Amino acid sequence: MIFRQLFDSVSGTYTYLIASRSGGEALIIDPVLEKVDRYLRLVEELDLKLVKAVDTHLHADHVTGLGALRDRTHCITVMGEQTAADVVSMRVSEGDRIAIEGLSLDVLYTPGHTDDSYSFLMGGRVFTGDTLLIRGTGRTDFQNGDPRQQYDSIFNKLLKLPEETLVYPAHDYKGDTVSTIGEEKRFNPRLRVGSVDEYVDVMNNLHLPNPKMMDVAVPANMRVGLHQEEIARRGWAVTAAEALALRNSRDVVIVDLRETAERQKHGTIPGSLHAPYPDLQENVGAGGMLHELAATTGRRIVFYCAFGERSAMAVEAAQDAGLTNACHIEGGMAAWKKANGPVVR
């Protein structure tokens, strides 16, 4: 396995690049905007294909690299379902798995630092974001933080993991790079409390200044920039209501770009064709399944995904490949359900 821990000294942020093998798919956790060139250089040097970029939560101390990585690699951006960030193309919840070739991360909902805080478990490693830090815990006094929720996330979820589990946080300001669950149980001063009320009292009396970047980072991370707006401006989008009217047309084929697990969990548009987003370039290129389908039948390709981000990128790729009548359902499956579109499981 390829595992790299990268550091941004300005914000004290750790970013993690993970792949199962050289030449394979990779994912990145908690990327920082200013370091995107560095990440992509490393991806190229290690002969990797970046397919997913993940944030553990909406950060307040740096601007996320998710948007830049999406634009430069067409990777899938991933966060928890509670997030207010508009850049996210795949939203996960407790019990889901984030999978790439050769490995997967189990999704743990660990709110408290923020209400959209998640941790990700991969074998003997857990990526804890700002929920559990090395000899500390994330503050709970902004972004819908809640010390009671954080106590529950830490004591009833993270600390239940095997003691040898390696703890990789999103931040450290003392130079520590990794800990274990067992070490944190024994040596973390924030965890030396006898009750949830005692923990709440500790967290409510930290009196910390706001992060220096907070007023810039939080709004920037909430609105990285919807790719869909430009696609709609070009006339390559249909609303969910318009898609409902097109659904039974013989001149249209509706294409689902989501992963199998998403389809099983959230259902599908009846009659839609499954062509997963990671195979997009192959499918829309000359000789590809969707390219040949459009060429031989003249049918219009209508893409959809969970929220419209992946399908917006798919439309752009399809247009570049000569499928000039391709479009997508703006807002994706979420918009389709709001429009009372039929769903099958």
Summary of the structure (lengths in Angstrom):
residues: 345
radius of gyration: 21.3
end to end distance: 35.0
largest distance: 69.8
contacts: 1203
relative contact order: 0.11
helix: 34%
strand: 25%
